Amino acid sequence: MAKEGILVELMTNHGFRKTIKYLRAFIIISLIGFGCMMIVFLGILGYAKILGAPPLAVPQSTLFFASDGTLIGESNSGQKRYWVPLEEISPDLIHATISIEDKNFYEHNGFDYKRIIGAILADVKAMAKVQGASTITQQYARNLFLEHDKTWSRKLYEAFFAIRIEMNYSKEEILEGYLNTIYYGNGAYGVQAASQFYFGKNASELSLAESSMLAGVPKGPGLYSPLESLKNATKRQAIILNSMVENGYIQKDTAEKTKETPLTLVGKHPHKTVEAAPYFQDAVKNALKNQLKLDERTIALGGLKVYTTLNLKQQEAAEKKIQETIASSSEIQVGLIAMDPKNGYVKAMVGGRDYEASPFNRAVQATRQPGSTIKPILYYTALNQGFTPSSTMRSEKTTFKLDDGHTDYAPQNFNNKYADGEITLAQALAVSDNIYAVKTHLFMGAEALINTVKKLGISTKMDSVPSLALGTSGVRVIDMANAYSQFANGGKKVTPTLITKVEDYNGKVIYENNHETEQVLDPAKAFVMTHLMTGMFDTKLNGYAKVTGNSLIDDITRPYAGKSGSTETDSWMIGFTPQLVTAVWAGHDVGKPITLTAEKGYAKNIWVKFMEEALKDKPIKGFNPPKEGVLGVYVNPENGKLASKDCPVRRFTYFVAGTEPTEYCTDHLKHENHNPTKEKQETKDPWYKKIFKWGA
């Protein structure tokens, strides 16, 4: 018996020792496992810290604004994404969202462990996934960086990004980001887009009833959207209101009243399609890409705020006058640019009659022959080479022998009409005499005009040929408007400008236009040229032909300067006041001849109707001469000489100081009650006449 007892005791002690051995091994393995887990966990935290704050930029709609701050359009990716600060979101919506999505949001560090355990138990009990446990931080991480699949790898990545977000951002920043990225259905991402879509108002304006209804949508937009199922949406709204009571955000009686509050649903995005100036908006996007060097993804989804130069009233006037003027049956196309000559800001742009039918922008992309609208640039060049408004040359049918000695060039005037005598530069411009222009061009040499064209910012190729004086080398409408702006502003360089400022999605200014002035034209000569361009509206310059603006005179109510032009296939009108320059081109896209009389007048008629409408509320301003460098005198427009009291027509004309005429007109001296011999002597012999002639 003693032996048996000893044997039992030994076996018992051996079993105990074996149990202790296993227990010790389990503890050691557990400690090692826990240590490894801590190392991994600390490694993850360290790695997250090294990586730093993850960027919170998400795809957002880029918005385009007119000069008065009116929203005119947005990038169209099929999604509406706007970002609003937390303080511009209704507190009711914030409380409703926290109550239903993550009531412990302000207490946890990104993971709600109690909720996770509860979700696991609920799933096990139901033998299916019936309850979610993702916090707002986890959902935000998913919205920012991940696809919405249900793989383990996605879950791990979501957890890692949640850690990074919690480590580097405040709860307010996380909540703001979440509310601005969550999907509410119907292409609306974020509370601002959703508020506008469902209720037609900003997120800051939502009521408790609207907020509690909207907060229920993200759980399943196809199921809980009030536009899909008002019954389901109302049930979920009630659940959310009850949760707000439980979490202390509202009182029970308030919740009950809110459940009974009727809601008005809108169900459309306020800016679903491009509503204003589609050609202009395309040009702005092109400027963002080519001038500001922004990539297409940033332009489309960067959440930019692009502030432009567009004047909505003037844009509407341009589109309206084009539609009213051009017959619906006509195939004529049109391009229009209106600019502020002081700074180059484009105020209106029309690139065609129907953007949907043809988005090709004829105002900035098409290169067309400018015809006689090139002549002001030609004659400014001539002023630099000693010409004056009174310089005379013969207007007659002429065949020019070119330098090679073998080529003839025989330009013609409109309707093949000529003065068959001397005319002044002022009259030549007003009636658009082609012979005078070609003679001037050949006298100066082709390079003189080409150099001035380049100085004025026209970059298209100019052919060094005699017909260049008649506008046979192609230009763009926007470049011609810009060139004329530099006459209108006294010779200061401007560049066509579409964008004044660009902000990123955070409101940081990434571009701001700083207009700097540079004198590129002589201010005295620029003013003289401007005054010469008023001649197209002045019947005092009628001669062998009427001034080219004769048909517009009855329609204008203020001083204008300008020049019309035409070729077989192109019709132009460019004109300005000190406040606004407008260039209009009309013609066929394929370069087909313009044959109908009405169609030949479209450019002029659109121009005058638009200018009168665009400026009707603006003060009437004349063209004021510079303080020095010019002198105005009365001349006889027929010969350019100083007008005497006997001249039947006297026109006040500006000259560069020192180039004004010194000889008086004697063509209209009265002979009644005068001694012809004495008069002849008086007009020939006085000393001042001899001085005038010598000076001339």
PyMOL commands that set and color helices and strands:
alter all, ss='L'
color gray80, all
select helices_A, chain A and resi 2-51+86-88+91-101+113-126+136-145+152-168+171-181+191-199+203-205+208-215+217-219+221-224+230-246+252-259+278-290+296-301+312-325+371-383+414-416+425-431+434-444+446-455+466-470+477-488+523-537+539-541+550-555+597-600+602-614+676-684+687-695
alter helices_A, ss='H'
color red, helices_A
select strands_A, chain A and resi 63-65+71-74+80-81+188-189+305-308+333-339+346-350+392-395+400-401+408-409+421-424+499-503+509-512+561-566+570-576+581-587+630-635+651-656
alter strands_A, ss='S'
color yellow, strands_A
deselect
rebuild
show_as cartoon
